[in-house]
Amino acid sequence: MSTASSGSSLTLDRGLALLQTVADAEGQACSVSELAERIGVSRAAVYRLLGPLVERGLVWRDGTKVRLGVGLLRLADRVLPQLREAATPILRALAEDVGATAHLSIADGDTVQAVAVVEPSWTSYHVGYRIGSQHPITKGAAGKAITLRQDDPEWVATVGELQPGAFGVAAP
């Protein structure tokens, strides 16, 4: 378990550690005993920490088993619009400068998902790309760019990996 920095709430830190531990179980239900051991607190403390998380739907409890709750979807749903709003002006400038579709994609496990897309206004031909489009992280420029390591090139180019004849250029 991480320790709360000075001035922060130890209870909040433990609650967040609990939530992260449930998330790290990747869909498997954790027992209260397992959670207590993993975050280094008593079972009674886990039960106290679970109360507010259950009330907000962030975790779901069935007896002594705990899983992530659908309340997390409501929280996650609030992040993407903020991300799109921040990325759109940059993507718009890029799309207009190069005359190609520009998109922001994120890794989701072993796939890549487009979360913001802007198409240029002035070209007669461009490749359309939809928000929510997914592809394996091992294909396409965006996926390959996400997996670049520090000593690798700063950008990646691909040809025809996602769509025949389409070129992709991406940077992490």
Contacts in CASP RR format, 6 or more apart in sequence:
PFRMAT RR
TARGET T0000
AUTHOR 0000-0000-0000
METHOD contacts of the structure
MODEL  1
MSTASSGSSLTLDRGLALLQTVADAEGQACSVSELAERIGVSRAAVYRLL
GPLVERGLVWRDGTKVRLGVGLLRLADRVLPQLREAATPILRALAEDVGA
TAHLSIADGDTVQAVAVVEPSWTSYHVGYRIGSQHPITKGAAGKAITLRQ
DDPEWVATVGELQPGAFGVAAP
1 14 0 8 1.000
1 17 0 8 1.000
1 38 0 8 1.000
1 39 0 8 1.000
1 40 0 8 1.000
1 41 0 8 1.000
2 13 0 8 1.000
2 17 0 8 1.000
3 13 0 8 1.000
4 10 0 8 1.000
4 12 0 8 1.000
4 13 0 8 1.000
4 14 0 8 1.000
11 49 0 8 1.000
14 39 0 8 1.000
14 41 0 8 1.000
14 45 0 8 1.000
14 49 0 8 1.000
15 49 0 8 1.000
15 53 0 8 1.000
17 39 0 8 1.000
18 35 0 8 1.000
18 39 0 8 1.000
18 46 0 8 1.000
18 49 0 8 1.000
18 50 0 8 1.000
18 53 0 8 1.000
18 59 0 8 1.000
19 53 0 8 1.000
19 58 0 8 1.000
19 59 0 8 1.000
21 30 0 8 1.000
21 35 0 8 1.000
21 38 0 8 1.000
21 39 0 8 1.000
22 30 0 8 1.000
22 35 0 8 1.000
22 59 0 8 1.000
22 66 0 8 1.000
22 67 0 8 1.000
22 68 0 8 1.000
23 68 0 8 1.000
25 67 0 8 1.000
27 67 0 8 1.000
27 68 0 8 1.000
29 62 0 8 1.000
29 65 0 8 1.000
29 66 0 8 1.000
29 67 0 8 1.000
30 38 0 8 1.000
30 65 0 8 1.000
30 66 0 8 1.000
30 67 0 8 1.000
31 64 0 8 1.000
31 65 0 8 1.000
31 66 0 8 1.000
32 43 0 8 1.000
32 46 0 8 1.000
32 47 0 8 1.000
32 50 0 8 1.000
32 64 0 8 1.000
32 66 0 8 1.000
33 43 0 8 1.000
33 64 0 8 1.000
35 46 0 8 1.000
35 66 0 8 1.000
36 42 0 8 1.000
36 43 0 8 1.000
36 45 0 8 1.000
36 46 0 8 1.000
39 46 0 8 1.000
41 49 0 8 1.000
50 59 0 8 1.000
50 61 0 8 1.000
50 66 0 8 1.000
53 59 0 8 1.000
54 60 0 8 1.000
54 61 0 8 1.000
56 71 0 8 1.000
57 69 0 8 1.000
57 70 0 8 1.000
57 71 0 8 1.000
57 72 0 8 1.000
58 68 0 8 1.000
58 69 0 8 1.000
58 71 0 8 1.000
58 72 0 8 1.000
58 75 0 8 1.000
59 66 0 8 1.000
59 67 0 8 1.000
59 68 0 8 1.000
59 69 0 8 1.000
60 66 0 8 1.000
60 67 0 8 1.000
60 68 0 8 1.000
60 69 0 8 1.000
60 70 0 8 1.000
80 115 0 8 1.000
83 104 0 8 1.000
83 115 0 8 1.000
83 116 0 8 1.000
84 104 0 8 1.000
84 115 0 8 1.000
84 116 0 8 1.000
84 131 0 8 1.000
87 104 0 8 1.000
87 115 0 8 1.000
87 116 0 8 1.000
88 116 0 8 1.000
88 118 0 8 1.000
91 102 0 8 1.000
91 103 0 8 1.000
91 104 0 8 1.000
91 116 0 8 1.000
91 117 0 8 1.000
91 118 0 8 1.000
92 102 0 8 1.000
92 118 0 8 1.000
94 102 0 8 1.000
94 118 0 8 1.000
95 101 0 8 1.000
95 102 0 8 1.000
95 118 0 8 1.000
95 119 0 8 1.000
95 120 0 8 1.000
96 120 0 8 1.000
96 121 0 8 1.000
96 122 0 8 1.000
98 120 0 8 1.000
99 120 0 8 1.000
99 122 0 8 1.000
99 123 0 8 1.000
99 126 0 8 1.000
100 120 0 8 1.000
100 123 0 8 1.000
100 126 0 8 1.000
100 127 0 8 1.000
101 117 0 8 1.000
101 118 0 8 1.000
101 119 0 8 1.000
101 120 0 8 1.000
101 126 0 8 1.000
101 127 0 8 1.000
101 128 0 8 1.000
101 129 0 8 1.000
102 117 0 8 1.000
102 118 0 8 1.000
103 114 0 8 1.000
103 116 0 8 1.000
103 117 0 8 1.000
103 118 0 8 1.000
103 129 0 8 1.000
103 142 0 8 1.000
104 114 0 8 1.000
104 115 0 8 1.000
104 116 0 8 1.000
104 117 0 8 1.000
105 112 0 8 1.000
105 113 0 8 1.000
105 114 0 8 1.000
105 115 0 8 1.000
105 142 0 8 1.000
105 143 0 8 1.000
105 146 0 8 1.000
105 170 0 8 1.000
106 112 0 8 1.000
106 113 0 8 1.000
106 115 0 8 1.000
106 146 0 8 1.000
107 137 0 8 1.000
107 143 0 8 1.000
107 146 0 8 1.000
108 134 0 8 1.000
109 137 0 8 1.000
110 136 0 8 1.000
110 137 0 8 1.000
110 138 0 8 1.000
111 134 0 8 1.000
111 135 0 8 1.000
111 136 0 8 1.000
111 137 0 8 1.000
112 134 0 8 1.000
112 135 0 8 1.000
112 136 0 8 1.000
112 137 0 8 1.000
112 140 0 8 1.000
112 142 0 8 1.000
112 143 0 8 1.000
112 146 0 8 1.000
113 132 0 8 1.000
113 133 0 8 1.000
113 134 0 8 1.000
114 129 0 8 1.000
114 130 0 8 1.000
114 131 0 8 1.000
114 132 0 8 1.000
114 133 0 8 1.000
114 134 0 8 1.000
114 142 0 8 1.000
115 131 0 8 1.000
115 132 0 8 1.000
116 131 0 8 1.000
117 128 0 8 1.000
117 129 0 8 1.000
117 130 0 8 1.000
117 131 0 8 1.000
119 126 0 8 1.000
119 128 0 8 1.000
119 129 0 8 1.000
120 126 0 8 1.000
127 163 0 8 1.000
127 166 0 8 1.000
135 143 0 8 1.000
135 162 0 8 1.000
136 143 0 8 1.000
137 143 0 8 1.000
137 144 0 8 1.000
137 146 0 8 1.000
137 147 0 8 1.000
138 144 0 8 1.000
138 147 0 8 1.000
139 158 0 8 1.000
139 161 0 8 1.000
139 162 0 8 1.000
140 156 0 8 1.000
140 158 0 8 1.000
140 161 0 8 1.000
140 162 0 8 1.000
140 168 0 8 1.000
140 170 0 8 1.000
141 156 0 8 1.000
141 157 0 8 1.000
141 158 0 8 1.000
141 161 0 8 1.000
141 168 0 8 1.000
141 169 0 8 1.000
141 170 0 8 1.000
142 170 0 8 1.000
143 156 0 8 1.000
143 170 0 8 1.000
144 156 0 8 1.000
144 158 0 8 1.000
144 170 0 8 1.000
145 155 0 8 1.000
145 156 0 8 1.000
145 170 0 8 1.000
145 171 0 8 1.000
145 172 0 8 1.000
146 172 0 8 1.000
148 154 0 8 1.000
148 156 0 8 1.000
148 172 0 8 1.000
154 171 0 8 1.000
155 169 0 8 1.000
155 170 0 8 1.000
155 171 0 8 1.000
156 169 0 8 1.000
156 170 0 8 1.000
156 171 0 8 1.000
157 167 0 8 1.000
157 168 0 8 1.000
157 169 0 8 1.000
158 167 0 8 1.000
158 168 0 8 1.000
159 165 0 8 1.000
159 166 0 8 1.000
159 167 0 8 1.000
159 168 0 8 1.000
160 166 0 8 1.000
160 167 0 8 1.000
END
